[in-house]
Structure formats: structure tokens, C-alpha cells
């Protein structure tokens, strides 16, 4: 039986892990500049960011795109 791995770089990675790694790499200040959303600019926290991103598809897509583009640097 062949072992087929997913070509999707987001496969198996939770939104929480994505946000935590981006915050660790960029910090909330830079994230707020790269993606202009309130949860990164005003009283930022991982918890508040996750709450917002789970409800807002367009913002989640931007965060996921940034994560995929940042992967080679992580």
C-alpha cells in the first residue's frame, strides 16, 4: 500500500498553531501591519484572534496565505 501525503501545506495544522507560529515569527505589531484586522492591532491575543478568524472567512484566508508564504522561513 502506498503512503500518499497531502500536497496541501495546511493539511493537519490547526488555526491555533498557525496563529501561534505567525505571532512567534512576526509579533502582533508586524502582523497588524501585514494584515489590517482589528484583532491584531487592538489588545491583541491569540484567543481573540482565533475567535475572530473562526467567524470571518476572508480574514482567515489572509492569515492562511501569509502562513503558507512564511513557511519556508519557519
ZIDAHU-V686219 format. One record per residue. N is the residue number from 1. RES is the residue in three letters. PHI is phi in degrees with one decimal (999 if undefined). D_CENTER is the distance of its C-alpha to the mean C-alpha in Angstrom with 1 decimal. Layout:
{{N | RES | PHI | D_CENTER} {N | RES | PHI | D_CENTER}}
This chain:
{{1 | UNK | 999 | 34.0} {2 | UNK | -79.8 | 31.2} {3 | UNK | -97.2 | 27.8} {4 | UNK | -100.3 | 25.4} {5 | UNK | -99.5 | 21.8} {6 | UNK | -74.0 | 19.1} {7 | UNK | -83.4 | 18.3} {8 | UNK | -75.1 | 14.8} {9 | UNK | -67.5 | 12.3} {10 | UNK | -94.3 | 10.0} {11 | UNK | -61.1 | 13.2} {12 | UNK | 81.9 | 13.5} {13 | UNK | -108.0 | 10.0} {14 | UNK | -79.4 | 9.1} {15 | UNK | -60.6 | 6.2} {16 | UNK | -61.3 | 7.6} {17 | UNK | -63.2 | 7.6} {18 | UNK | -61.1 | 4.1} {19 | UNK | -63.4 | 4.1} {20 | UNK | -61.1 | 7.5} {21 | UNK | -68.8 | 7.5} {22 | UNK | -66.2 | 6.0} {23 | UNK | -64.9 | 8.5} {24 | UNK | -64.5 | 11.0} {25 | UNK | -77.7 | 11.0} {26 | UNK | -99.0 | 11.0} {27 | UNK | 84.2 | 11.9} {28 | UNK | -66.5 | 11.5} {29 | UNK | -59.8 | 14.4} {30 | UNK | -69.5 | 13.0} {31 | UNK | -59.4 | 9.6} {32 | UNK | -63.8 | 12.1} {33 | UNK | -77.9 | 14.1} {34 | UNK | -72.9 | 11.7} {35 | UNK | -126.5 | 10.3} {36 | UNK | -80.7 | 13.3} {37 | UNK | -130.7 | 12.4} {38 | UNK | -58.3 | 14.6} {39 | UNK | -66.1 | 12.3} {40 | UNK | -95.9 | 11.2} {41 | UNK | -108.3 | 14.8} {42 | UNK | -118.2 | 17.2} {43 | UNK | 48.4 | 17.4} {44 | UNK | -70.9 | 13.7} {45 | UNK | -154.1 | 12.8} {46 | UNK | -62.9 | 10.2} {47 | UNK | -61.4 | 12.5} {48 | UNK | -66.4 | 13.0} {49 | UNK | -64.5 | 9.4} {50 | UNK | -63.1 | 9.1} {51 | UNK | -58.9 | 12.5} {52 | UNK | -66.7 | 11.9} {53 | UNK | -66.2 | 8.9} {54 | UNK | -69.2 | 11.0} {55 | UNK | -95.0 | 13.9} {56 | UNK | -122.6 | 12.7} {57 | UNK | -61.1 | 12.1} {58 | UNK | -63.5 | 12.2} {59 | UNK | -71.5 | 9.4} {60 | UNK | -61.4 | 7.1} {61 | UNK | -61.7 | 8.5} {62 | UNK | -64.2 | 7.9} {63 | UNK | -66.1 | 4.1} {64 | UNK | -64.3 | 4.9} {65 | UNK | -63.0 | 7.8} {66 | UNK | -61.9 | 6.8} {67 | UNK | -61.8 | 5.4} {68 | UNK | -61.7 | 8.7} {69 | UNK | -70.2 | 10.6} {70 | UNK | -88.9 | 9.8} {71 | UNK | -48.3 | 10.8} {72 | UNK | -60.9 | 14.4} {73 | UNK | -87.0 | 14.2} {74 | UNK | -79.4 | 12.7}}
